[in-house]
Amino acid sequence: MRFLHAEYSSPMAEEKPPPSQQQQKKVAELRTALIAIEKAMGRSVKEISEKYRVSPEGVKRALELATETGFIDHYRALLYDNLAPKVLAVYEAHLTMGSLEAARDLAFGLGILQKNGDAQKVKGRIIDTLDAYRAERARKLPPSRPTEEISDATVIQ
């Protein structure tokens, strides 16, 4: 029985040398990137702190570092360049089909509608009806040719 001999040492029991400074730096960079991605996905500092077992101050420092190094801007650019066109194409297709849900999502996203039920305020004026919104929009936009009614829409998949 080999494991009973005192001379035998398991490779699992051997201590690894401490990580080098370069390895520690890479781990810190990776953790910073993961924290930044979690924040971009909408997680709170508290949630990130609990998930990665880092203090809230540590999460904030990591987010500051990710901002300073340009990681967050780079990540957002990747998202916008790769995903935004696809998302907009899907919304456009659903809007063309007359989807109320897609229209509502877009209206909330643009701030035309608000979740608390308040009317949209534009420069101190209350926009609480569709007609009022159209009038405000027409007032802001330069004159252009009239838009054509869409009578028959086809969605290409």
N, C-alpha and C positions, 0 to 999 in steps of 0.2 A: 504494500500500500504506500504508494509514493507520496501521497498528500500528508501522511503522518510524519514523514521525515522532516526534521528541523532544517536540513540543508536546502530543501526544495522551497523555492519561492515562486509564487504564481505571478505570471505577467500582469494579471489584473491588480495584484497587490502592490506592484511597483509604483512608486510615485513618479509622476511626470514632472519634468522641469517646469518651472514657472514660465508663463507665456512671455515672450519677448515684448519689448516696447512696441515694435511694429505690429505684432499680433494683437496687443491690447488696443492699439490705435484702430486697427481694422474692425475689431469687435465694437468699439465705441462708435465708429462711423456707421456700422450696420445697425446698431441699436438706434442711433439718431435717425437714420433713414426709415426704419420701421415705425418709430414714434411719429415722424412726420406724415407717413402714409396713413397711419391710424387717425391722426388729426384731420387729414384731408378727407377721410371717409366719414367724418362727423362725430368721432368719439370725443368725449370730454377729457380734460386733463386728469380728472379723478379716475375715470375708467382706464385710461392708458397707464396711469400710475399703478393701479391695482394689477393690471394685466402683466406689466413688465417688472413689477416689484421695485419701482423707482419712486422716489419722493415726488410730490407735485412740483417742487422747485426744480428737481432734476429733469422732469418732463419739459418744463418751461425753458430751461437752459438748452435742452436738446432741440427744441423748436426754434429758439433764437439762433443756434448754430446752423440748423438746416436752412434758415432764412438767409443768414449771412453768407453761407457757402453757395447759395443759389440752388440748392437741392429742391426746395419747394417750388420755385419758379420753373425749374426743369421738369419736375413731375407734373405740374399743372399744364405745361406746354404739351407734354406727351399726351395727357388726357384730352386736351382740347383738339390737338391735331388729329388724334386717332379716333376718339369717341364722339366728339361733338358733331361732326358731319353725319354720322350714323344716327345719333339721337334726333337731330333736327329732321333728317329724312323720314324717320318713323313718325314724328309729330306731324310733319307736313302731310304724310299719307293719311293719317287718322283725321286730321283737320279737313282734308279734301273729302273724306267720306262723311263728314259731318258729325264726328264723335264729340259729344258734349263733355265727356270726361277729359279728353285731350285738350279741348278748349279751356276747360276750367283749370287744369294743371298749368297751362301756359299763362292764363290770366293771373293766377296766383304767383307764378314765377316772375312775371313782369311787374307785379305789384299793382295791377289794375284792380284785383280783388284782394281783400285781406281776410285772414282767417278769423279775426275777432269780430267780423261783421261790420266794421266801420267802412264808411265810404272812402274812396281814394282821395287824398288831398293833393292838388297840384297848385303850387305857388299860392297856398292859402285858400284856394277855391275848392269847394267840395264837388267831387264828381261822383254822383250817386246813381246815375242812370246811364244806360247805354247811349241814349241821345246826347246827354251832357258830355260823355266821354268822346263821342264822335265830333261834337262841336269843338271841344278843346283840342283834339287831334288835328282837325281841319284848320284851326286857328294857328297851330304851330307849324304845320307842314306847308311847303311852298306849293303853289297851284300846279297840278299835273293833269294829265289826261284822265278821263273818267275810267274807273276800273270796270272790266267786263264781268257780267254775271257768269258764274260757272253753272252750266245747265247739265252737262254730262261729264262726270269725272271717272277716270279709269286709273286704278292703282296698279303700277307695274311692280312685280315682285322679283 
